[in-house]
Amino acid sequence: MSYEIQVKINFNKERSFCYYNKKGKRIRVYNGNNFNQNLFPNKEKNLDKRKSLLKELKTLIENNLNYSIQKDYDLNEDPRDVFYEQSIFKERIAVKLFEHPKIGSKSVALEIANLIRDKQSKGKSCVLGLATGSSPISIYSELVRMHKEEKLSFHNVITFNLDEYFPMQPNSRHSYHKFMFDFLFDHIDIQKKNINIPRGDLNPNYIESHCVDFENKIKLAGGLDFQLLGIGRNGHIGFNEPGSIESSVTRKVKIEETTRFDAADEFTGIENVPKDAISMGIKTILKAKKITLVAWGDSKSNIIKKSVEEKTNELVPASLLQNHPNCTFILDKESASSLNRIRCPWVYTNINKKPKNKLSTSIVGWSDINIKKAIIWLSIKKNKPILQLTDEDYNENGMGGIFENYKSAYDTNILVFNMLEHSITGWPGGKPNSDDSYIPERSKPYKKRVLIFSPHPDDDVISMGGTFSKLINQGHDVHVAYQTSGNIAVSNEKVLEIAELIKRLTVSLSTNELNKLISDGKNKLEKNHIVWGINFHNSLKSLITEKIDIDRDNTLNKIKGIIRKSEALQACNYIGLEKNKIYNLDMPFYQTGKIKKKDLSSADIKVVQNLINRIKPHQIYAAGDLSDPHGTHRLCLQSIYKSIDNLKSKSFMKNCNVWLYSGAWDEWRIDEIDMAVPLSPKQILKKRRAIYKHLSQKDVIIFPGQDSREFWQRAEDRNKNTAKLFSDLGLAKYGSMEAFKRYYF
């Protein structure tokens, strides 16, 4: 699907502008501010020159807004809605917000492409500073597409990469050298001599001279025209960790523990992550003519706030970008979620007045939803229960506009208090024979068909184990679908432990003893069962310790998948679910044997859609937390959304409620919660023991993300914190709560 925007020019001696129509509304553009271009037609007194500048502005708008965006299930967004108002939220760095990373990535790629073409038209080289990591991958993909489909040439491009691990061989799958060739250089017509990446395979004695040479090459190339950056959770840019000084240049650096911890997933353990790196310095970065930093996802939101809204601080290296005259942060809704403009815009502007550019969070006007968010924010800020907030509290925090709809704080407090109170229920499937006007789920039909989708084999019990148990105990027909095997999260050591057990059983038990346990009376084991057991153990050990590329070994991954499926079965048995109501979907996108997965396909959608159509559920539960570091949760949720979209016209779907759970990687904000299910101490203990059934994920977590706690600890702490937040707001005091957000379709 593509958007064709017809941009026109309105020439006027007093004030000229370009415009286009969107949904019947005329959108005016007076200058190049929104596109970071120095283009101001109305400042030009010469009318012929003004006309020429207006044509340039028209072309600029078309280039930025007229590009195709492949419809990506429900995540496709109109590119005309990507810019926010600026300046009123006390931001120290220019910010552009996009509904989705794909749109933001296309915008950055287009800016780079325009720069390359501009330099080509002038017969000049284009010098790019490039970054690695997950954030720029979609930018590189778009540049590759533009090269193949739009004939964008890179023959005049010179690149300098920010950093490289040390020590690191360039052909290692962990090296940034390999990363750049895999995602960009191997697919474009760049000259190999123009590629510059810090070397991680040098003799330590030559590092200093290599760094000096790297700096000199940048100078000889004419300096960086454009520097692309990502940002670490601790604010690092490149490998300039907290404490890096503004005058630093390319050098060998120590990698901070936080950064190494965040990279542990890729290296299958923090002990394998290098402790050193070679990195461009902050001074080197700040010399670039244009800097663009991209950040996607909720995990970056706190550090983005510190970098954008707080004063410069060497402990937050990205904040030093405030000192650059032409730096822009490109963010999505999640990475921007802690900024004032998203978190509490009412403090800075009148939200009753619709902004020129649509806020992607739709915080426009004092609707009941926005009032709920604001009152909860105010209650937490003032450290007061909701019912104790006063008119003065409202007025002091930019919330007086609420009184246009409600007479006083008293009336508004009761409104929000009731919203929260009515979200609490001990009957997640609906309470039989009761008035359901003020509870989140319908009372009829009482015995509902419930389908729980779990991205990995333990997400169900981690995130909603208590609710899972309640639904079964309250008589509902519960089904569980495990969307992936989760095999890559099983350590090699765990596989060897099981192989060792099998070997010991075959060696220690006699043929008669084994036959009594496993024979059907017709087929009996022979004495060579000992050889089988030993060979099984030895073969696996050899596979793990001697094979170079074990990630692609299907047999090993299949064994790991069997381990996880077995654990899920044990957890379901403990909760009380019958075996015939467990479905292992093994969605195709996950079947790579590696951390990086395939894109979602129609085959994935079909698997999910067929199951929904078969069960015809009254309730669907799905993982809505998108902070899973490898994106599996996001892809699993997309498959469910698309399946629902395909099925929503069917009669059974009109009587189906969809509830999104969280908890494994994140928790819902309290203003997002539509159903909160309290848990008793006994139910908390049962949930914990169900999580314990996933032995391969206990004690040592292969992919912990940014949280070092075990999953059962995360879940309990988040459930307790949710209950405490309700209590702090003045609601009933519970020990623990599982939270759900309703998805409307």
VENTAKA-V294679 format. One line per field, one symbol per residue. psi: psi as a letter, one per 30 degrees, with the letter a starting at -180 (. if undefined). A space follows every 50 residues. Layout:
BEGIN
psi->???
END
This chain:
BEGIN
psi->klkjkjklkjkkeejlllllkjhgkkkkjfagefghkijieffjejeeee eeeeeeeeeeeeeefilkjkkibggklkffgfklllffghkfkkkkkkek eeeeeeeeeeeeeeeeeeeefgglljjkkllaleefefeeeeeeeeeefg hkkgfgkkkjlelklklkkfgkffkfeeeeeefdefglhkkefgkjkkkg glkffgeeeeeeeeeeeeeffglkekkklaklfggkkbhjlkfklfgkak lklkkleeeeeffeeeghkfffkkfllkkkleeeeffkekkkkkkklfff eefeeeeefllkkffiefffffgkfikkkjlleefgfflefeeifffflj ffkklekkkffhijlileeeeeeeeeeeeeefhklefgkleeeeefgggf feffekeleeeeeeeeeeeeeffkkgifgkkkhljgeglfklfkkejlkk jkkjelffeeeefheeeeeeeefggljkkkjjelfgefgkleeeeeeeee eeeeeeeekleeeeeeefkgfeklklfgfeeeeeeeeeeeeeeeffkeif fgjeeeeeeeeeeeeeeeeeeeeeegkleggkkjfhkeffifgleklllk lfeeeeeeeeeeeeeilfkkkljfkggkfggeeeeeeeeeeeeeeffffk efffgkkkkklaeefllklfffkfkkjkkleeeeeeeeeeeffiefglej keifbgjflleeeeeeeeeeeeeeeeeffglkjlekkkkkkkkk.
END
